[in-house]
Amino acid sequence: MKPVKFDYLRAASLAEAHETLAAEGGDASIIAGGQTLVPLLSMRMARPKVLVDIMHVAELSGIVIKDNAIRVGASERQAALLAWPELKKRQPLLALALPWVGHAQTRARGTVCGSAALADPSAEIPLALVALNGEIELSSGKGKRHVAADDFFTGLMSTTREDDELIEAVRFPCAKPGEGHAFREFARRHGDFAIVACAAVATAQGTRLAIGGVADRPAKQDFGTLAGSALDGALQDFAVELEAREDLNATAEQRRGLVRKLGRITIEEARACRA
């Protein structure tokens, strides 16, 4: 199948991209890496009138530390972030999660912000943003705004981005001294979207666990310093509260079972990393 006809704009500046989005609204789509959008175009599940290519906009490149967070511009590839020399020191959870994002070939083209924009509930980058209390930088011709990851992802491939906005960057807080991090994922094959993925951040005060692949968006909960049967009970309650999806890969109950088992392993690993 071929895509429907569309106009193509290779934006030379952020202002040009903003002007096109303001004029076309929901009839325009942003393309950067295109690893998801191109297949959607081919299957005619996406039907934009205008495709705005932002990969050559200088303002949207770069991986920098700003305000004690890793700021990743909209044109940065997933492979570039994974290869960034500061990654493991600055944010170990990202270093653990990124190798699970697709395959080397897709990471070489796919962008970090593109994954956030797609908002697939099984994707690792949105999960990491939620687990780390990250945020999304949105911009339009009217200005900029920052949205917490918890508020940005609203449902299955649904976000709070307005039609005239684009994701300018995402921000992952840097690891703090004394934190422990762990990431675990269960999928049919490495590189497939997760059936269940778990990301944990442990501190002296407690442990935060985020879950992807179960509900229609990433979910998280603070488990404090619970251990033993108390932790098992809390994980059981958390699993039950999740509106688990059913599909060809797993039933809702199988996903809840993985939350309980994989969640406990991930929490324990994050706590062990603090020692």
WOCOR-V83557 format. One record per backbone hydrogen bond with DSSP energy under -0.5 kcal/mol. CO is the residue of the C=O (numbers start at 0). NH is the residue of the N-H. If there is no record, write none. Layout:
co=CO nh=NH
co=CO nh=NH
//
This chain:
co=6 nh=50
co=8 nh=10
co=8 nh=52
co=12 nh=16
co=13 nh=17
co=14 nh=18
co=15 nh=19
co=16 nh=20
co=17 nh=21
co=18 nh=22
co=19 nh=23
co=20 nh=24
co=23 nh=26
co=24 nh=27
co=26 nh=48
co=26 nh=49
co=28 nh=51
co=30 nh=53
co=33 nh=37
co=35 nh=39
co=36 nh=40
co=37 nh=41
co=38 nh=42
co=39 nh=44
co=39 nh=45
co=40 nh=43
co=48 nh=6
co=49 nh=28
co=49 nh=51
co=50 nh=8
co=50 nh=52
co=51 nh=30
co=51 nh=53
co=52 nh=10
co=53 nh=56
co=55 nh=57
co=56 nh=59
co=57 nh=60
co=59 nh=74
co=61 nh=72
co=63 nh=65
co=63 nh=70
co=65 nh=68
co=67 nh=173
co=68 nh=65
co=68 nh=70
co=69 nh=71
co=69 nh=171
co=70 nh=63
co=70 nh=72
co=71 nh=169
co=72 nh=75
co=75 nh=111
co=76 nh=80
co=77 nh=81
co=78 nh=82
co=79 nh=83
co=80 nh=83
co=83 nh=86
co=85 nh=89
co=86 nh=90
co=89 nh=174
co=90 nh=93
co=90 nh=94
co=91 nh=95
co=92 nh=96
co=93 nh=97
co=94 nh=98
co=96 nh=99
co=97 nh=100
co=99 nh=101
co=102 nh=106
co=103 nh=107
co=105 nh=108
co=105 nh=109
co=106 nh=78
co=109 nh=77
co=110 nh=114
co=111 nh=115
co=112 nh=116
co=113 nh=117
co=114 nh=118
co=114 nh=119
co=118 nh=156
co=119 nh=122
co=120 nh=212
co=121 nh=193
co=122 nh=126
co=123 nh=127
co=124 nh=128
co=125 nh=129
co=126 nh=130
co=127 nh=131
co=128 nh=133
co=129 nh=132
co=133 nh=148
co=134 nh=170
co=135 nh=137
co=135 nh=146
co=136 nh=167
co=136 nh=168
co=137 nh=144
co=138 nh=165
co=139 nh=142
co=142 nh=139
co=144 nh=137
co=146 nh=135
co=147 nh=150
co=147 nh=151
co=148 nh=152
co=151 nh=153
co=151 nh=159
co=154 nh=156
co=154 nh=157
co=157 nh=153
co=157 nh=154
co=161 nh=164
co=165 nh=138
co=165 nh=167
co=167 nh=73
co=168 nh=136
co=169 nh=71
co=170 nh=134
co=170 nh=172
co=171 nh=69
co=175 nh=178
co=179 nh=201
co=181 nh=199
co=183 nh=197
co=185 nh=194
co=185 nh=195
co=188 nh=191
co=195 nh=185
co=196 nh=211
co=197 nh=183
co=198 nh=209
co=199 nh=181
co=200 nh=207
co=201 nh=179
co=205 nh=202
co=206 nh=222
co=207 nh=200
co=208 nh=220
co=209 nh=198
co=210 nh=218
co=211 nh=196
co=213 nh=244
co=218 nh=210
co=220 nh=208
co=220 nh=222
co=222 nh=225
co=223 nh=206
co=226 nh=229
co=226 nh=230
co=227 nh=231
co=228 nh=232
co=229 nh=233
co=230 nh=234
co=231 nh=235
co=232 nh=236
co=233 nh=237
co=234 nh=238
co=235 nh=239
co=236 nh=240
co=237 nh=241
co=241 nh=243
co=249 nh=246
co=250 nh=254
co=251 nh=255
co=252 nh=256
co=253 nh=257
co=254 nh=258
co=255 nh=259
co=256 nh=260
co=257 nh=261
co=257 nh=262
co=258 nh=262
co=259 nh=263
co=260 nh=264
co=261 nh=265
co=262 nh=266
co=263 nh=267
co=264 nh=268
co=265 nh=269
co=266 nh=270
co=267 nh=271
co=268 nh=272
co=269 nh=273
co=270 nh=273
co=270 nh=274
co=271 nh=274
//
